[in-house]
Amino acid sequence: MLALLSAVWGASYLLIAEAAEEMPESLVVFGRTALAAVVLLALVRAKRGAAWTALSDVRRRPWDALLLGLAAIALPFALITYGERTVPTGLAAVLIAAVPLLVALLAPMLDRSEVMTRVQWGGLLLGLGGVGLLVGVEQVGTAGEFLGAMAMIGAAASYAVSGYLLKLRYPGVPAETTTLISVGASALLTLPLVAVHPPTHVPSAGAVLAVVVLAVAGTAWAFVEYFRLIGEIGYGRASLVAYTIPPVAVAYGWWLRDEAVTPATVGGMLLILLGVFLTARGRRAATSGRAVSRPGPRPGTPGPPPPGPSPDADGGR
C-alpha cells in the first residue's frame, strides 16, 4: 500500500501540470478541493464517531478554519500550480519535500518547546544546500523559472506554518476532520478568485479528468488510506512514503514528460532527503523519554509533500 500511495502522490505533480496548462490556478485549486471536500464529507459522515462530532468546531471557530484552509491548502496548492508552469514536475516534488527543513527552521520562532539539536542543524544545512543546488543550478535559465522555484519554496513554507496551526489550534482533532476542514475552507477561499479570473476557454476532457483524479485519488482517498496505515503500522513506518515521493515524481517526469534528470537534480534530491532524515532523527532523539505535544500529519498535499505528508509529522501532506 505504501508503494501505491507513493505512485498516487508522485503522479499528483503530473496531474497538476496537466490541469495548469488549460486552467487558471484558482480553478484548479477550487475544483480539486471542492470535490475532495464532498467526498471526504460523505466518508466522515458515514464513519460518524469523533471525526463527525469534531466538525461542529467549524461553527464555533470559522476564522480558524479559514486560516487553516489558507495555509494548509489554498496557498500552497495555488503556488504549486503556478510554479509547475515553469518548474519540471520532478523538481517540484523535490523542493516540496523540504517542508520538514522549514518546520525545523521556524520551530524556535513558532514553538518555544522545540529546541534544535546539533543533528537537526546539520540536517537543516544539508537540506538547504540541496535546495540551493536545485534553485541555483537547475532554475537559473529564466526569471520565470526562478519565480516558479520560489513559488515551490513558498508552498513548502506555507505547509510548515500549517503544521503549527494544527498543533496550536486543533490539538486532538481527528486528522480526517482537519483535512475536511482545510479542503472545505480552501474551496470557499478560492471560489471568489474563480469568479474574478474565469477560464478563457472550456478545458479539455483530459484537464478536467486530471482535476477529478487529483481530488478523489490524490486528496480524499490518499489521505484516508494514509491515516488508516498510520493506525495499522504506526507513523514511523507510514511516513516512509514521504521519502519515496520525490524519486517517483522525478521518474514520472523523465518517463512521461521527457524531463531531464541531471546530476544537480539527483544531488539536490539526495541532499534534501538526507537533511530531512537527519532533521527528523534529531527531533526523535531530542524528545525521547519525555512527553511532547506534536501536531498530526499535514492535511495538505500535492498534497503534499501533496501533495503528501512530511516525514516528521510536523507539516502535511
C-alpha positions in Angstrom: 0.0 0.0 0.0 2.9 2.4 0.7 4.1 1.8 -2.9 0.6 2.6 -4.2 0.5 5.8 -2.1 3.9 6.8 -3.5 2.7 6.2 -7.0 -0.5 8.3 -6.5 1.1 11.2 -4.7 4.1 11.2 -7.1 1.6 11.3 -10.0 -0.2 14.3 -8.5 2.6 16.6 -9.8 2.0 15.4 -13.3 -1.8 15.9 -13.0 -1.3 19.4 -11.6 0.9 20.3 -14.6 -1.7 18.8 -17.0 -4.5 20.8 -15.5 -2.4 24.0 -15.2 -1.9 24.0 -19.0 -5.6 24.8 -19.6 -6.9 26.3 -16.3 -6.1 29.2 -14.1 -4.5 28.3 -10.7 -7.7 29.3 -8.8 -9.9 26.9 -10.9 -7.5 24.0 -10.4 -7.4 24.5 -6.7 -11.1 25.1 -6.3 -12.1 22.1 -8.4 -9.7 19.8 -6.6 -10.6 21.0 -3.1 -14.4 21.3 -3.6 -14.7 17.8 -5.0 -12.4 16.4 -2.3 -14.5 18.1 0.4 -17.6 16.5 -0.9 -16.0 13.0 -1.0 -14.5 13.5 2.5 -17.7 14.8 4.0 -19.5 11.7 2.8 -16.8 9.5 4.2 -16.7 11.3 7.6 -20.5 11.3 7.9 -20.6 7.5 7.1 -17.9 6.9 9.7 -19.5 9.1 12.3 -17.8 8.9 15.7 -15.3 11.5 16.8 -14.4 12.7 13.3 -18.0 13.7 12.6 -18.6 15.3 16.1 -15.5 17.4 15.7 -16.9 19.1 12.6 -19.1 21.2 14.9 -15.9 23.1 15.8 -16.1 24.9 12.5 -19.2 26.8 13.6 -17.5 27.9 16.8 -14.3 29.0 15.1 -14.9 29.8 11.5 -11.9 32.1 11.2 -9.5 29.4 12.5 -10.9 27.1 9.8 -10.3 29.7 7.1 -6.8 30.3 8.3 -6.0 26.6 8.3 -7.5 26.3 4.8 -5.4 29.1 3.6 -2.1 27.9 5.0 -2.5 24.2 4.5 -4.3 24.0 1.2 -5.3 27.1 -0.7 -2.0 29.0 -0.7 0.4 26.0 -1.2 -1.9 24.4 -3.9 -2.0 27.7 -5.8 1.7 28.3 -5.6 2.5 24.7 -6.7 0.1 25.0 -9.6 1.7 28.3 -10.6 5.2 27.0 -10.2 4.6 24.0 -12.3 4.0 26.2 -15.3 7.8 26.6 -15.4 9.3 24.1 -13.0 9.6 20.4 -14.0 7.3 18.1 -12.1 10.1 16.1 -10.6 11.9 19.1 -9.4 8.7 20.5 -7.9 8.3 17.3 -5.8 11.9 17.5 -4.6 11.5 21.1 -3.5 8.2 20.4 -1.7 10.0 17.6 0.2 11.9 20.3 2.0 8.9 21.0 4.3 10.4 19.5 7.4 13.5 21.6 7.0 11.4 24.7 7.1 9.5 23.3 10.0 12.8 23.0 11.9 13.8 26.5 10.8 10.6 28.0 12.1 10.4 26.0 15.3 12.3 28.4 17.6 10.1 31.3 16.5 6.7 29.5 16.5 7.0 26.9 19.2 9.2 27.6 22.3 9.0 23.9 23.2 11.1 23.0 20.2 14.9 23.1 20.6 17.2 22.4 17.6 19.8 19.8 18.2 23.2 19.6 16.5 21.9 16.8 14.3 19.0 18.9 13.3 21.2 21.8 12.5 23.4 19.6 10.4 20.4 18.2 8.6 19.0 21.6 8.0 22.2 22.9 6.5 22.5 19.9 4.2 18.9 20.2 3.1 19.2 23.9 2.4 22.3 23.2 0.4 20.3 20.8 -1.7 17.6 23.5 -2.2 20.3 26.0 -3.2 21.8 23.4 -5.6 18.4 22.9 -7.3 17.4 26.5 -7.5 20.9 27.9 -8.2 21.9 25.3 -10.8 18.7 24.0 -12.3 16.5 27.1 -12.3 18.7 30.0 -13.4 17.7 29.8 -17.1 15.0 32.5 -17.0 13.3 34.8 -14.5 10.1 32.8 -14.9 11.8 29.5 -13.9 13.4 31.2 -10.9 10.0 32.6 -9.8 8.5 29.1 -10.3 11.1 27.6 -8.0 10.5 30.3 -5.4 6.7 29.5 -5.6 7.6 25.9 -4.6 9.6 27.1 -1.7 6.8 29.4 -0.7 4.4 26.4 -0.8 6.7 24.4 1.4 6.9 27.3 3.9 3.1 27.5 4.0 2.8 23.8 4.7 5.3 24.2 7.5 3.3 27.0 9.1 0.1 24.9 8.7 1.6 22.2 10.9 2.0 24.7 13.8 -1.6 25.9 13.2 -2.8 22.3 13.6 -0.7 21.9 16.8 -1.9 25.2 18.4 -5.5 25.4 17.1 -6.6 21.8 16.6 -4.9 19.5 19.1 -6.5 16.1 19.4 -8.9 16.7 16.5 -9.0 13.6 14.2 -6.9 14.0 11.1 -9.8 13.2 8.7 -11.7 16.1 10.2 -8.8 18.7 9.9 -8.3 17.5 6.3 -12.0 18.0 5.6 -12.0 21.4 7.3 -8.9 22.6 5.4 -10.1 21.5 1.9 -13.6 22.8 2.5 -12.2 26.2 3.7 -9.9 26.3 0.7 -12.8 25.8 -1.7 -14.6 28.7 -0.1 -11.5 30.9 -0.3 -10.7 30.2 -3.9 -14.3 30.4 -5.3 -14.3 34.3 -5.5 -11.0 34.1 -7.4 -12.6 31.7 -9.9 -15.3 34.3 -10.5 -12.8 37.1 -10.9 -10.5 35.1 -13.2 -12.6 32.5 -15.0 -11.0 30.3 -17.7 -10.8 31.8 -21.2 -12.0 28.6 -22.8 -13.6 25.3 -21.9 -10.9 22.9 -20.6 -10.4 19.7 -22.4 -11.6 16.4 -21.0 -8.0 15.5 -20.1 -7.6 18.6 -17.9 -11.0 18.1 -16.2 -10.1 14.4 -15.6 -6.8 15.5 -14.1 -8.6 17.6 -11.5 -11.1 14.9 -10.7 -8.3 12.3 -10.2 -6.4 14.8 -8.0 -9.4 15.4 -5.9 -10.7 11.8 -5.5 -7.4 9.8 -5.6 -4.7 12.3 -4.7 -6.5 14.0 -1.9 -9.6 12.2 -0.5 -8.6 8.6 -1.0 -4.9 9.0 -0.4 -5.3 10.8 2.9 -7.9 8.4 4.3 -5.7 5.5 3.3 -2.6 7.2 4.8 -4.4 7.8 8.1 -5.5 4.1 8.1 -1.9 3.0 7.6 -0.8 5.1 10.5 -3.3 3.3 12.7 -2.2 -0.1 11.5 1.6 0.2 11.2 2.5 3.3 13.1 3.5 6.8 11.9 7.2 6.0 11.7 6.7 3.3 9.0 3.8 5.0 7.2 5.9 8.2 6.9 8.4 6.4 4.7 6.1 7.3 1.8 7.4 10.9 2.0 10.9 9.8 1.1 9.7 7.8 -1.9 7.5 10.6 -3.5 10.4 12.7 -4.9 12.2 9.9 -6.8 8.8 8.6 -8.0 7.9 12.1 -9.3 11.3 12.5 -10.9 10.9 9.1 -12.6 7.4 10.0 -13.9 8.6 13.3 -15.3 11.5 11.7 -17.1 9.3 8.9 -18.4 6.1 10.7 -19.4 7.2 14.3 -19.9 10.8 13.9 -21.2 12.1 16.0 -18.3 15.9 15.9 -17.9 17.4 14.3 -14.9 20.7 16.0 -14.3 23.4 15.4 -11.7 22.2 18.6 -10.0 18.7 17.1 -9.8 19.9 13.9 -8.2 22.4 15.6 -6.0 19.9 18.2 -4.7 17.3 15.5 -4.1 19.7 13.3 -2.1 20.9 16.3 0.0 17.3 17.3 0.8 16.2 13.8 1.7 19.3 13.3 3.8 18.7 16.6 5.5 15.0 15.7 6.1 16.1 12.3 7.6 18.6 13.9 10.0 16.2 16.7 11.0 13.5 14.1 11.9 16.0 11.8 13.6 17.4 14.6 15.6 13.9 15.6 16.8 13.1 12.0 17.8 16.4 11.8 19.8 15.7 15.1 21.5 12.2 14.2 22.5 12.8 10.6 23.6 12.0 10.0 27.2 9.7 13.0 27.6 6.1 13.7 26.5 5.8 16.2 23.8 2.7 17.6 22.1 3.1 17.0 18.4 0.8 18.1 15.5 -0.8 15.4 13.4 0.0 14.8 9.7 -0.2 17.8 7.5 -3.6 17.9 5.8 -2.4 19.4 2.5 -0.6 17.9 -0.2 0.3 17.5 -3.7 -0.5 17.1 -1.4 1.7 17.0 -0.2 4.5 16.8 0.5 0.8 17.0 -1.9 0.6 16.7 -2.0 1.9 14.3 0.6 2.8 14.1 4.2 6.0 15.4 5.6 8.5 12.9 7.0 8.3 14.1 10.6 4.6 14.8 11.0 5.0 18.5 11.7 3.7 19.7 8.5 1.1 17.8 5.7 0.7 16.0 3.3 
